[in-house]
Amino acid sequence: MIDYFGAYMFTIFNDYMRIFKLLFLILIVISLSCENFSRKNNEITLPKTIQKIKNEPKKIEKVFVLNDQNAIPFLFDYGKNNLENKIRIITNYGNINIELFEETPYHRANFIFLTKEKYFDGTYFHRVVKDFIIQGGNSDSFEVSKRRQKIGRYLLPPDTKKGYKHHRGILSIPSSDIDNPYKLASPYEFFIVVDRNGAYHLDKNYTPFGKVVKGMDVVDKISNLETDRREWPIDNVKIKVEIID
């Protein structure tokens, strides 16, 4: 009886072991299938933006900064593609409309370029000499300094042989502050002649490149402002420059 019962239990045990092994194999197959499906599914649903990053090399944007070597070629091409020659200087004392001369192409192109880059916006008429000139394009602000750094550091050659003289209302360009025997011009600044008799002693050294066509009364108002020892107006004259038709 005991032998029979033992044999019976051994048979049942073997059957359970077979079933357990079969279930174990089925679980392994299911697990592998799910893993493969997950991998495939991940590949199928991979976002296109990630695929693009994986498949394409990283692009580095090149920043173009002007300097003494590339400024003139750049302005030559810029002037051919940007033909505007009328600008308006907006101040809290009124507006000054100016026509830029075609015969001074680099200076015209430079002024149009800086206007479109909005360099002048927020700068000042920072030097006022009564009955002589008002000079603009500078500022003590960090923001304007950053604009200069972004655009570049360069000088413009004089262009004094086009027949233009420093009459009243002429827009001209000052020399750079650096040691400058050739009167290379600071591209970021400009001045307007106020003197009713003209400022002809400037003709050989500075480049007239435009003239006031409307708003000389505004120029005169600014010319008569009280200034500090640096010739900076006590009442700041902030400017904005825009292109007009």
TABELUR-V334646 format. One line per field, one symbol per residue. psi: psi as a letter, one per 30 degrees, with the letter a starting at -180 (. if undefined). burial: I if it has 16 or more other C-alpha atoms within 10 Angstrom, else O. A space follows every 50 residues. Layout:
psi = ???
burial = ???
//
This chain:
psi = eeeeeeeeeeeeeeeeeeeeeeeeeeeeeeeeeeeeeeeeeeeegkkeee eeeefklkkkkkkkkkafefeeeeeeeeeffjgkgklkjklffakjkkkk kffieeeeeeeeeeeffgefjfaljfkjjkgdlkklgllfkeeeeeeeee eljllklligggfklilkfkklklllfljifghkkjfflllkkekfglif ffeffljkgllkfkgfeeeeeefgkklafggkkejkiklkklkl.
burial = OOOOOOOOOOOOOOOOOOOOOOOOOOOOOOOOOOOOOOOOOOOOOOOOOO OOOOOOOOOOOOOOOIOOOOIIOOIOOIIOOOOIIIIIIIIOOOIIIIII IIOIIIIIIIIIIIIOOOIIIIIIIIIIIIIIIIIIIIIOOOOIOOOIOO IOOIIIIIIIOOOIIIIIIIIIIIIIOOOOOOIIIIIIIIIIIIIOOIIO OOIOIIIIIIIIOOIIOOIIOIIOIOIOOOIIIOOIIIIIIIOOO
//
